[in-house]
Amino acid sequence: MIYNAEVLRGLVNISFGGVVKWLVVGGLLMYVAFALVVVKQVGVMTESVESDVNPVVKALSWIHLVAALVLLAAGIYIL
Amino acid sequence: MAEVYESKKATAGKHEFVPRETVDEVLERIGEIRGRKSLGGAYCVAPGTGFVNAQGDEEAVLLLRAHPITNLKWIVTAVVMLFLPGILVDVGAFSLVQPKFLLVGQMFWYLIVMAYILESFLSWYYSVFIVTNERIVDIDFYNLLFREVSYATLNHIEQPTMTMGGVFGTLFRFGEVKVSTAAEESTIEGHNLPYPDVVVRLISELSEELEKRRERGE
């Protein structure tokens, strides 16, 4: 009974900041999906043309994905 | 006894191609050196680079990208995007925003800038126009999700044409190369290619060599 009351209070007391936070987190989640697409497409591109730059480009795409995941975590825990 | 001329490579299967020795002669005629690279990789002569769907005896004679000057626009945009958050924070545009939202927002912005730079570079670097000893290959990445690859064999092309104009085109010597074929997809176009006059001349010379070989029955 007490637990249910606390949950209800939590739902009623949703702040504007809380709404913005989860909207931002939702946006970051979509960006992580985009970063995954970038990794996939970089793979397609590097298969099209051989080049010494290919490993660097692949590494950058993975760094970009990791950065997106780190930012998602930051959005959940900092905001 | 009739001399047996081994021409397996030239006539094997349905692939007609110009052999390496003849490619070297053509390059010498047009004043190019095998292995030459210039303009930051936008103009490469016989680089020895593999590419998608390359045939067994096929070698890239010219590998071209858009002239590097065409990247100026996105480079300037990226630099402006990098400095923008700092400027806006300094003028107090986000003074009412909570610091934690500001931090995450800035990190997100820089991530977007990174993606913009990566996408712009990839679109330039992997959109290539390749003249091989067998055909012309045009690979265009319009964005991360859309790729177009066009081929035209040298023995099916009609006279290639080039256009070079505008201030930048004339100053930096880049332009368009159009190659027409009799196929349904009748034209392959290379945009903003360096030294388009050399490209057209090379295509014509290789095409003529292939025609001569066919007439000789090689």
Interface residues (C-beta under 8 A of the other chain):
Chain A: G17 V20 V24 G27 L28 Y31 F34 A35 V37 V38 Q41 V42 V44 M45 T46 E47 S48 V49 E50 S51 V53 V57 L60 S61 H64 A67 A68 L71 A74 G75 I78 L79
Chain B: T49 G50 F51 V52 L63 Q98 K100 F101 L103 V104 M107 F108 L111 M114 A115 L118 E119 F121 L122 Y125 Y126 V128 I139 F141 L144 L145 R147 V149
